[in-house]
């Protein structure tokens, strides 16, 4: 890989009752596309679909990486990075 990348860390982390409902509006401030990084359990529980819905309501295109099944390894990072490159992802949501 011959390009330079950077990571922007948010100035705020939202938590507490009702914070998940802010996902779409807060992510919209960061761009128009996002990658949801999660696992199959969160998908089965419906949280991934809830996340997609909130992002879509804000006009944010989203991709998903559901390959997390243990402590993250460099392989997970490279797989997620490939999705980011293919979809011109502007935000990562985990």
Secondary structure as GFF3:
##gff-version 3
##sequence-region A 1 94
A	DSSP	three_ten_helix	19	22	.	.	.	ID=ss1
A	DSSP	alpha_helix	23	28	.	.	.	ID=ss2
A	DSSP	beta_strand	33	37	.	.	.	ID=ss3
A	DSSP	alpha_helix	40	44	.	.	.	ID=ss4
A	DSSP	alpha_helix	47	57	.	.	.	ID=ss5
A	DSSP	beta_strand	61	65	.	.	.	ID=ss6
A	DSSP	alpha_helix	74	87	.	.	.	ID=ss7
A	DSSP	beta_strand	91	93	.	.	.	ID=ss8
###
